[in-house]
């Protein structure tokens, strides 16, 4: 179970590192590529093979390589989830502001 937690947390860290470049106008494929590359770097830096931890054997360093790709894909999923939550928050906040402006200020 800890392998899944490590996968989610490293994916979140990679997503936030990629989001540091959000102010620059990069296309979507570049951010996905950056997440995959950072996932590979993280997997090899930590020498982490999630498939071996689950009892699945892959040839040579393919387990670490596949783990890096999964890290990058998880980062991409985190990016979409966090964008969804931010969009819901903006929609909720903006609707409340519009309702207050439409009805006018309330007297205390």
C-alpha positions in Angstrom: 0.0 0.0 0.0 2.9 2.4 0.7 3.9 2.0 -3.0 0.6 3.6 -4.1 1.1 6.4 -1.6 4.7 7.0 -2.9 3.3 7.0 -6.5 0.7 9.6 -5.6 3.0 11.9 -3.6 5.8 11.9 -6.1 3.3 12.5 -8.9 2.0 15.5 -7.0 5.5 16.9 -6.5 6.3 16.5 -10.2 3.0 18.2 -11.1 3.8 21.2 -8.9 7.3 21.4 -10.3 5.9 21.5 -13.8 3.3 24.1 -12.7 6.2 26.4 -11.8 6.5 27.1 -15.5 2.8 27.8 -15.8 3.4 31.6 -16.4 5.4 30.8 -19.6 3.2 30.0 -22.6 4.2 26.4 -23.3 1.9 24.1 -25.2 0.2 21.2 -23.4 2.3 18.5 -25.0 5.4 20.2 -23.6 4.1 20.1 -20.0 3.2 16.4 -20.4 6.7 15.7 -21.8 8.3 17.6 -18.9 6.3 15.6 -16.5 7.3 12.3 -18.1 11.0 13.3 -18.1 10.8 14.5 -14.5 9.1 11.2 -13.6 12.0 9.2 -15.3 14.5 11.3 -13.5 12.8 10.8 -10.1 12.5 7.0 -10.6 16.2 6.6 -11.5 17.3 9.1 -8.8 15.4 7.1 -6.1 16.2 3.8 -7.9 12.5 2.9 -7.3 10.8 0.1 -9.1 7.1 -0.1 -8.0 6.6 -3.3 -10.0 9.2 -5.1 -8.0 7.6 -3.9 -4.8 4.3 -5.5 -6.0 6.1 -8.7 -6.8 6.1 -8.3 -10.6 9.5 -8.8 -12.3 10.5 -6.8 -15.4 13.7 -7.3 -17.3 16.7 -5.2 -16.3 16.0 -1.6 -15.6 12.6 -1.7 -17.4 10.8 -1.7 -14.1 12.4 1.6 -13.1 11.8 3.0 -16.6 8.1 2.0 -16.4 7.8 3.4 -12.9 9.2 6.8 -14.2 6.5 6.8 -16.9 3.8 6.1 -14.4 5.2 8.9 -12.2 4.9 11.3 -15.1 1.4 10.1 -16.0 0.3 10.4 -12.4 1.7 14.0 -12.4 -0.4 14.7 -15.5 -3.5 13.3 -13.7 -2.8 15.4 -10.7 -2.5 18.5 -12.9 -6.0 17.9 -14.3 -7.5 17.1 -10.9 -6.1 20.3 -9.4 -7.3 22.3 -12.4 -10.8 20.9 -11.9 -10.8 21.8 -8.2 -9.5 25.3 -9.0 -12.2 25.8 -11.6 -14.9 24.7 -9.2 -13.6 27.1 -6.6 -13.5 30.0 -9.1 -17.0 29.2 -10.3 -18.3 29.1 -6.7 -16.6 32.3 -5.8 -17.6 34.2 -8.9 -21.3 33.2 -8.6 -21.4 34.4 -5.0 -19.9 37.7 -6.0 -22.4 38.1 -8.9 -25.3 37.3 -6.7 -24.2 40.0 -4.2 -23.7 42.5 -6.9 -27.1 41.8 -8.5 -29.1 42.1 -5.2 -27.2 45.1 -4.0 -25.6 45.6 -0.6 -27.4 44.4 2.5 -28.1 46.8 5.3 -26.7 45.6 8.7 
